[in-house]
Amino acid sequence: MRSNAFLKRRNVGRKSAHPLIEALESLGYSVNGNMKMADSRYEVYLRIGRSILRNYFDYYTKNSMDDAEYIPTVRVIIEGITEEMRSSGMGKPNCKEMTEKLKDYNREMYQNIWIEHAKEDEEPFDLEREYQLAKYTFDYIYEHGEHPR
């Protein structure tokens, strides 16, 4: 089950879903099944990376940072984690998998907050359009370090 599955349910808000997800994961249940590494030896890097990215995302939303400031820093965090994996002798395929999983994790959080704001701002609201626009914007800024033109 993906973490944002709770957020798509009626009457379950971000504040109630995240503690539930964290409680389930602390009990050993896999809430983010797509976030597991193929090799369990790398799971600690994934957990640390997700924790850092979650804390930074909370800081970003609390302080209303610009996306062009926030997302490049996310990239630096992800690259730092995978570089440490590489320097510890872990294989390139696992480092690439880690990069993708951490990027996907952060993109999901970004898309959720984007959709939350779009629901407040737009009438009529097109969920699929907003979801794709958020994905495009995140990926563009992640690669180029600036907003798309």
N, C-alpha and C positions, 0 to 999 in steps of 0.2 A: 504494500500500500504506500502510495506516495504521500509525503507530508501535506501537500496542498489538497489532498482528497477531503480532509476534514474541513478545509476552508470553503469548499464548494457546497457543503451541506448547509441547509437552512438552519438558522438559530445556533450555529457554531461559529464563533468569531475567532479572530487571530489570537486574542488573549486567552481564550479557553482552549484552543487547539494545541498551541505550543507546549503548555505544561503537560497536557495529556500525552503528546508525542514523546516528550522528554521522559516522562514517568514510564511509559511502555519500553522505551529504549534502555532505560536504566535497569529494567527487569529482564533484559535480554531479548525482548521481542524486536523483530525487524520491522520497523515502520517504514523505513526508507529502503526497501528491497533493492531498488536499482542503485543504491548508494554503496552496496557491499562490494568489496574487492574480490576478484577471482581467487587470489592467494591471501589467506588469512594473516600471513606475516606482515602484510602492509596495512592491515586494518587500523593500527594505532596512528599511522600518518593520516589516514582518512578521518578518524575521529578528532584528532587535533586540528586538522585543517577545517573541518566543519565547525568546530567550536570557535576558532579564530574568526572565520568568515561570518558566523552567526553574530558574534559580539560586534564585529565591525559593521555589519548590516544594521544592527540595533542602534549603533552610534550614528550611522548615516541617516536613518529615519528620524531619530531624535533631534539631530542638529540640522536637518534639511540641507544636506550637502548637495552640490550639483553632481549630476551623473558623470560628467567629464572629469570630475575630481575623484569620485568614489570608484568607478569601474577600473580605471588604470591601476589604482592601488590594490584592488582585488586581484588583478593580473600579477602584480608584483608579489603578493602574498602566495598565490598559487605557484608561481615560478620558483619562489624561495623554498617552498615545501618540496617540490619535485626535484629541485637541485640538491637539496639535502639527501633525498632518497638516492639519487644518482651517485653522490659522493660517498654514500655508505655502501656502495657496491650493489645496489638493487638494479635490476634489469631495465633497459629502456622501454620495453613494452609495458611494464608495470608503472613506470613513471608517466607514460603517455595516458594510460588508463586513469591514473590518479588525477592528472590535469583535467581530463574530460569529466570525471565524476565531480570534482570540486567546482569546475566551471558550471556544470549542469545544476548543481546544488544552489549556487549563487544566483544563476539565471532564474531558477524557479522562485526564489524569494523576491527577486526584482520584479518578475512578472506578476506575482501576487499583489505586491504593493501598487504596481502600475494599474492593475485591474481594479483594485480597491479605490484608487483615486479617480479612475475613469468612470466608475459607477456613480460617483458623487458629482462628476462634472458633465457627463454626456446624457443626452436624451435624443433619440433612442440609443440604447447601449448594445453594442455588438461584441459579445464576448470573444468570439474567434478572431475577429479583426484586431481587437485590442491585445489579445494574447500574442498574435503574430507580430504586431507592431512593437510590442515590448521586447520580444525575442530579437527582432531585427536591430532595434536600438541598442540593446545590451551587447550583441555580438559585434556591431559596428564600432561602438566605443571601445570594446575590449581589444579589437584588432588595431584601431586607428588612433585611439586616445582622444578623440573629439566627437562631438555630435554629428550625425549625418546631416548633409545639407539638403 
